[in-house]
């Protein structure tokens, strides 16, 4: 669909590779490669003095209620009415000042432009807020229900709803009675998808003593379980292995010891950080994520591309991303000893590990953002969303 104009609204700068697990950055670039005219917008009015003041006050209030943590990076950030009003005002300004789009694509379910302009709206995200709270088992409060209703209205008025995974699609279809809801798989978040010889890479990794974890949110991703499992596993394997943990600070990890290497945050737009990041993926024997709830981290695709079997808890849509006993292991437990057992079992069986490592690479070979962009264009064309007439 050449000459299609898509305006992308994200929570954060969509042109920044570090925004929302790299999704906006890679998706925008892939759409542009398909000839789509794309313009990205940050729905957060970061330059507004009113926003900065409100954000400061909200964060201070949050710190009084919690000992640490920034409200901006938590779902509760959107519960604040003042913040939400400023975001809506910004969306109104952005959408009405740039009305020439054929589609307004929102990489969130929490906000929309349907109230301000008649341009068709598409949502693309991995969880509604209601789905998120149900997964973690938290009882919603009155302010939560207000957000639930807002997202339901946004979905109802959307021309199309796209989800990153099957559980999200099923939730919207069943709970919101959403129509025209499709799953759109994301690609691998790698800047240069150069072809590599998987056999050569596997040969360099099969004697590696490195176990890798990449992710944020210690509780959600089960880092405490991982550390306990690693202690058991390493003791059973001569204490020769090292656990590399990316995205976690020393303050967040209470059970630290000398065989754990921490990398609080690695930026993909920083050449030094990116080199470290790529080297960790290329040298890891196993990628282990004993997560408590979804959605799954997108980095699993990167681990698979780097010929790394993934051991993950059987949670949410884990079976979509990891095929049990083929390119990884699904652990039907959150017990450290169960994870340690599967880790030891795999590293001790070199033939099995090599087979899994090769299958991991094969499983994501066609899983590119270019394919995602082409599928996106196919879906919207089938949905009847076409280019609008323009006066020359």
C-alpha positions as CSV (number, residue, x, y, z in Angstrom):
1,X,0.0,0.0,0.0
2,X,2.3,2.7,-1.3
3,X,1.6,6.3,-0.3
4,X,-0.1,5.2,2.9
5,X,0.3,7.6,5.7
6,X,0.5,6.3,9.3
7,X,0.9,8.4,12.4
8,X,2.3,6.3,15.3
9,X,1.5,7.3,18.9
10,X,3.7,5.7,21.6
11,X,4.4,6.2,25.3
12,X,7.8,7.5,24.8
13,X,9.8,8.7,21.7
14,X,9.0,6.1,19.0
15,X,12.3,7.0,17.2
16,X,14.3,6.0,20.3
17,X,15.4,2.4,20.2
18,X,15.1,2.2,24.0
19,X,11.3,3.0,24.0
20,X,9.0,0.1,25.0
21,X,11.2,-2.9,24.4
22,X,12.4,-1.5,21.0
23,X,9.0,-2.2,19.4
24,X,8.1,1.4,18.1
25,X,11.6,1.9,16.7
26,X,11.8,-1.3,14.7
27,X,8.2,-1.3,13.6
28,X,8.4,2.3,12.2
29,X,11.6,1.5,10.3
30,X,10.0,-1.7,8.8
31,X,6.9,0.2,7.7
32,X,9.1,2.9,6.0
33,X,10.9,0.1,4.1
34,X,7.5,-1.0,2.8
35,X,6.9,2.5,1.3
36,X,4.6,3.7,4.1
37,X,4.9,7.4,5.1
38,X,5.3,7.3,8.8
39,X,5.4,10.0,11.4
40,X,5.9,9.2,15.1
41,X,4.6,11.0,18.2
42,X,5.3,10.7,21.9
43,X,1.9,11.0,23.7
44,X,3.7,12.1,26.8
45,X,4.1,15.9,26.6
46,X,7.6,15.9,28.1
47,X,8.4,19.4,27.1
48,X,5.4,21.0,28.8
49,X,6.2,22.8,32.0
50,X,2.7,21.7,33.3
51,X,3.6,18.1,32.7
52,X,7.0,18.3,34.4
53,X,5.5,19.9,37.4
54,X,2.7,17.4,37.6
55,X,5.1,14.5,37.1
56,X,7.3,15.8,39.9
57,X,4.3,16.0,42.3
58,X,3.0,12.5,41.3
59,X,6.5,11.0,41.8
60,X,6.9,12.6,45.2
61,X,3.5,11.3,46.2
62,X,4.5,7.9,45.1
63,X,7.7,7.9,47.0
64,X,5.8,8.7,50.2
65,X,3.7,5.6,49.6
66,X,6.5,3.4,48.4
67,X,10.1,3.2,49.5
68,X,11.5,3.2,45.9
69,X,10.4,2.9,42.3
70,X,9.5,5.4,39.7
71,X,5.7,5.7,39.0
72,X,6.5,6.6,35.4
73,X,7.5,3.0,34.6
74,X,4.6,1.4,36.3
75,X,1.0,0.8,35.1
76,X,-0.2,2.9,38.0
77,X,1.3,5.9,36.3
78,X,-1.7,6.1,34.1
79,X,-4.1,6.0,37.1
80,X,-3.3,9.6,37.9
81,X,-6.1,11.8,36.5
82,X,-3.9,14.9,36.1
83,X,-1.3,13.0,34.0
84,X,-4.0,11.4,31.9
85,X,-5.6,14.8,31.2
86,X,-2.3,16.2,30.0
87,X,-1.7,13.2,27.8
88,X,-5.2,13.5,26.3
89,X,-4.7,17.2,25.6
90,X,-1.4,16.4,23.9
91,X,-3.1,13.7,21.7
92,X,-5.8,16.1,20.8
93,X,-3.2,18.8,19.7
94,X,-1.1,16.3,17.8
95,X,-3.9,14.6,16.0
96,X,-5.8,17.7,15.0
97,X,-2.7,19.6,13.9
98,X,-1.6,16.7,11.7
99,X,-5.0,15.5,10.2
100,X,-3.5,14.1,7.0
101,X,-2.9,10.6,8.2
102,X,-4.8,7.6,6.8
103,X,-4.4,5.8,10.1
104,X,-3.5,6.7,13.7
105,X,-1.7,3.8,15.2
106,X,-1.6,3.7,19.0
107,X,1.0,1.4,20.6
108,X,-1.2,1.3,23.7
109,X,-4.8,0.6,24.7
110,X,-4.9,3.4,27.2
111,X,-5.2,6.3,24.8
112,X,-6.9,7.1,21.5
113,X,-7.6,10.0,19.2
114,X,-11.2,8.9,18.2
115,X,-12.7,11.7,20.2
116,X,-10.8,14.4,18.4
117,X,-10.6,13.4,14.8
118,X,-12.3,10.9,12.4
119,X,-9.0,9.3,11.2
120,X,-9.3,5.5,11.8
121,X,-7.5,4.3,14.9
122,X,-5.6,1.0,15.2
123,X,-4.3,-0.3,18.6
124,X,-1.2,-2.5,18.8
125,X,-0.1,-3.7,22.3
126,X,0.5,-6.7,24.5
127,X,-1.8,-6.3,27.4
128,X,-4.8,-4.2,28.5
129,X,-4.5,-2.9,32.0
130,X,-7.4,-5.1,33.1
131,X,-5.7,-8.2,31.8
132,X,-2.5,-7.2,33.5
133,X,-4.1,-6.9,36.9
134,X,-5.9,-10.2,36.5
135,X,-2.7,-11.9,35.7
136,X,-0.9,-10.7,38.8
137,X,-3.9,-11.4,40.9
138,X,-4.5,-7.8,42.2
139,X,-8.0,-6.8,43.0
140,X,-9.0,-3.6,41.1
141,X,-9.8,-0.4,42.9
142,X,-12.2,2.3,41.8
143,X,-9.5,4.2,39.9
144,X,-8.5,0.9,38.2
145,X,-12.0,0.4,37.0
146,X,-12.0,3.9,35.5
147,X,-9.0,2.9,33.3
148,X,-10.7,-0.4,32.5
149,X,-13.7,1.4,31.1
150,X,-11.5,3.9,29.2
151,X,-9.7,1.1,27.4
152,X,-12.9,-0.7,26.7
153,X,-14.2,2.4,25.0
154,X,-11.0,2.8,23.0
155,X,-11.2,-0.8,21.8
156,X,-14.9,-0.3,20.9
157,X,-14.1,2.7,18.7
158,X,-11.0,1.2,17.1
159,X,-11.1,0.3,13.4
160,X,-8.7,-2.5,14.2
161,X,-7.1,-4.1,17.3
162,X,-3.8,-5.9,17.0
163,X,-2.1,-7.8,19.8
164,X,1.4,-9.1,20.2
165,X,0.3,-12.4,21.5
166,X,-2.6,-14.9,21.7
167,X,-3.6,-14.4,25.4
168,X,-4.1,-10.7,24.8
169,X,-6.2,-11.3,21.7
170,X,-8.3,-13.9,23.5
171,X,-8.9,-11.6,26.5
172,X,-10.1,-8.7,24.3
173,X,-12.3,-11.0,22.3
174,X,-13.9,-12.6,25.3
175,X,-14.0,-9.8,27.8
176,X,-14.5,-6.8,25.6
177,X,-16.4,-8.6,22.8
178,X,-13.9,-6.9,20.5
179,X,-14.4,-7.3,16.8
180,X,-11.6,-7.2,14.2
181,X,-9.0,-8.4,16.7
182,X,-5.8,-10.0,15.2
183,X,-2.5,-11.2,16.6
184,X,0.4,-9.5,14.9
185,X,3.8,-11.1,15.8
186,X,6.7,-8.8,16.5
187,X,10.1,-9.3,14.8
188,X,13.5,-9.7,16.3
189,X,14.9,-6.5,17.8
190,X,18.3,-6.7,16.1
191,X,19.6,-3.7,14.1
192,X,21.4,-5.7,11.5
193,X,19.9,-9.2,10.8
194,X,23.1,-10.4,9.1
195,X,23.1,-14.1,8.2
196,X,25.5,-16.0,10.4
197,X,26.6,-19.6,10.3
198,X,24.6,-21.2,13.2
199,X,26.8,-24.3,13.2
200,X,29.9,-22.1,13.7
201,X,28.2,-20.1,16.5
202,X,27.1,-23.3,18.2
203,X,30.6,-24.6,18.1
204,X,31.9,-21.5,20.0
205,X,29.0,-21.7,22.6
206,X,28.9,-25.4,23.5
207,X,31.7,-25.1,25.9
208,X,30.5,-21.7,27.3
209,X,30.1,-21.4,31.1
210,X,27.7,-18.4,30.8
211,X,24.1,-18.4,31.8
212,X,22.1,-15.3,30.7
213,X,19.1,-13.3,31.8
214,X,17.9,-10.1,30.3
215,X,14.9,-8.2,31.6
216,X,13.5,-5.7,34.0
217,X,11.2,-6.0,37.0
218,X,12.8,-8.5,39.5
219,X,9.5,-9.8,40.8
220,X,7.7,-10.3,37.5
221,X,10.7,-12.0,35.8
222,X,11.5,-14.1,38.8
223,X,15.1,-13.0,39.2
224,X,15.0,-14.2,42.9
225,X,14.0,-17.7,41.7
226,X,16.8,-17.6,39.0
227,X,19.5,-16.7,41.5
228,X,18.5,-19.5,43.9
229,X,18.3,-22.0,41.0
230,X,21.7,-20.9,39.7
231,X,23.3,-21.5,43.2
232,X,22.0,-25.1,43.1
233,X,22.9,-25.6,39.4
234,X,26.4,-24.2,39.8
235,X,27.2,-26.3,42.9
236,X,26.2,-29.4,40.9
237,X,28.5,-28.4,38.0
238,X,31.7,-27.6,39.8
239,X,30.9,-23.9,40.4
240,X,32.4,-23.2,37.0
241,X,29.5,-21.2,35.5
242,X,28.7,-17.5,35.7
243,X,25.3,-15.9,35.7
244,X,25.0,-12.7,33.7
245,X,22.0,-10.6,34.7
246,X,21.1,-7.6,32.5
247,X,18.6,-5.0,33.6
248,X,18.9,-5.5,37.4
249,X,20.7,-3.3,39.9
250,X,22.6,-4.4,43.0
251,X,20.0,-2.8,45.2
252,X,17.3,-5.0,43.6
253,X,19.2,-8.2,44.0
254,X,19.5,-9.2,47.6
255,X,21.0,-12.6,47.1
256,X,24.1,-11.6,45.1
257,X,27.4,-13.4,45.1
258,X,30.7,-13.4,43.2
259,X,29.5,-15.7,40.4
260,X,26.8,-13.2,39.3
261,X,27.7,-10.4,36.9
262,X,25.2,-7.5,36.9
263,X,24.6,-5.0,34.1
264,X,22.0,-2.5,35.4
265,X,21.1,-1.3,31.9
266,X,22.5,-1.7,28.4
267,X,21.4,0.8,25.8
268,X,21.2,-0.3,22.2
269,X,21.9,3.2,21.0
270,X,25.3,3.2,22.8
271,X,28.0,1.4,20.8
272,X,29.9,0.1,23.9
273,X,26.7,-1.1,25.6
274,X,25.5,-2.7,22.3
275,X,28.8,-4.6,21.9
276,X,28.5,-6.0,25.4
277,X,24.9,-6.9,24.8
278,X,25.6,-8.8,21.6
279,X,28.6,-10.5,23.1
280,X,26.5,-11.8,26.0
281,X,23.9,-13.2,23.5
282,X,26.7,-14.8,21.4
283,X,28.4,-16.5,24.4
284,X,25.4,-17.7,26.5
285,X,24.9,-21.4,26.9
286,X,21.4,-21.0,28.2
287,X,18.9,-18.2,28.6
288,X,16.8,-18.7,31.7
289,X,13.6,-16.8,32.7
290,X,11.6,-18.2,35.6
291,X,8.9,-15.5,35.2
292,X,5.8,-15.3,37.3
293,X,3.4,-13.8,34.8
294,X,3.4,-12.4,31.2
295,X,3.7,-10.9,28.8
296,X,6.9,-12.6,27.6
297,X,10.1,-10.6,27.0
298,X,10.8,-10.0,23.4
299,X,14.5,-10.7,24.0
300,X,13.6,-14.5,23.8
301,X,13.6,-14.1,20.0
302,X,17.1,-12.5,20.1
303,X,18.3,-15.4,22.3
304,X,16.9,-17.9,19.8
305,X,18.5,-16.0,16.9
306,X,21.8,-16.4,18.7
307,X,21.4,-20.2,19.0
308,X,20.5,-20.1,22.7
309,X,18.0,-22.6,24.2
310,X,15.6,-20.9,26.5
311,X,14.4,-22.3,29.8
312,X,11.2,-20.5,31.0
313,X,8.3,-21.1,33.3
314,X,5.2,-22.4,31.7
315,X,3.2,-19.2,32.1
316,X,1.0,-17.0,29.9
317,X,1.8,-17.6,26.2
318,X,5.2,-19.2,26.8
319,X,4.4,-22.1,24.5
320,X,4.0,-19.5,21.6
321,X,7.6,-18.5,21.9
322,X,9.3,-21.6,23.3
323,X,8.6,-25.1,22.0
324,X,9.1,-27.6,24.8
325,X,12.0,-30.0,24.2
326,X,12.6,-28.4,20.7
327,X,14.2,-25.0,21.2
328,X,13.9,-24.7,24.9
329,X,12.2,-26.1,28.0
330,X,8.9,-25.1,29.7
331,X,9.1,-25.6,33.4
332,X,5.8,-26.2,35.0
333,X,6.9,-24.8,38.4
334,X,8.5,-21.8,40.0
335,X,10.7,-23.9,42.3
336,X,14.4,-23.1,42.0
337,X,15.3,-26.8,42.3
338,X,13.1,-27.6,39.2
339,X,14.9,-24.9,37.2
340,X,18.3,-26.0,38.4
341,X,17.4,-29.6,37.4
342,X,16.5,-28.6,33.8
343,X,19.6,-26.4,33.5
344,X,21.9,-29.2,34.6
345,X,20.1,-31.8,32.5
346,X,20.6,-29.7,29.3
347,X,24.2,-28.7,29.8
348,X,25.2,-32.3,30.5
349,X,23.6,-33.6,27.4
350,X,25.7,-31.9,24.7
351,X,24.0,-33.6,21.7
352,X,20.6,-32.5,23.0
353,X,21.9,-29.0,23.6
354,X,23.3,-28.7,20.1
355,X,20.0,-29.9,18.6
356,X,18.1,-27.3,20.6
357,X,20.5,-24.5,19.8
358,X,20.1,-25.1,16.1
359,X,16.4,-25.4,16.3
360,X,16.3,-22.2,18.3
361,X,17.9,-20.3,15.4
362,X,15.6,-22.0,12.9
363,X,12.5,-21.1,14.9
364,X,13.0,-17.3,14.4
365,X,14.7,-17.3,10.9
366,X,11.6,-15.7,9.2
367,X,10.5,-13.8,12.3
368,X,11.6,-10.3,11.1
369,X,10.1,-6.9,11.5
370,X,9.9,-6.7,7.7
371,X,7.5,-9.7,7.8
372,X,5.5,-8.0,10.6
373,X,5.2,-4.8,8.5
374,X,4.0,-6.7,5.5
375,X,1.4,-8.7,7.6
376,X,0.2,-5.4,9.1
377,X,-0.4,-3.9,5.7
378,X,-2.2,-7.1,4.6
379,X,-4.5,-7.0,7.7
380,X,-5.5,-3.4,7.3
381,X,-6.2,-3.9,3.6
382,X,-8.5,-6.8,4.3
383,X,-10.2,-4.7,7.0
384,X,-11.0,-2.1,4.4
385,X,-8.7,0.6,5.8
386,X,-7.4,2.4,2.7
387,X,-5.7,5.6,1.7
388,X,-7.9,8.7,2.0
389,X,-8.5,11.0,-0.9
390,X,-6.2,14.0,-0.9
391,X,-6.5,17.2,-2.7
392,X,-3.4,18.0,-4.7
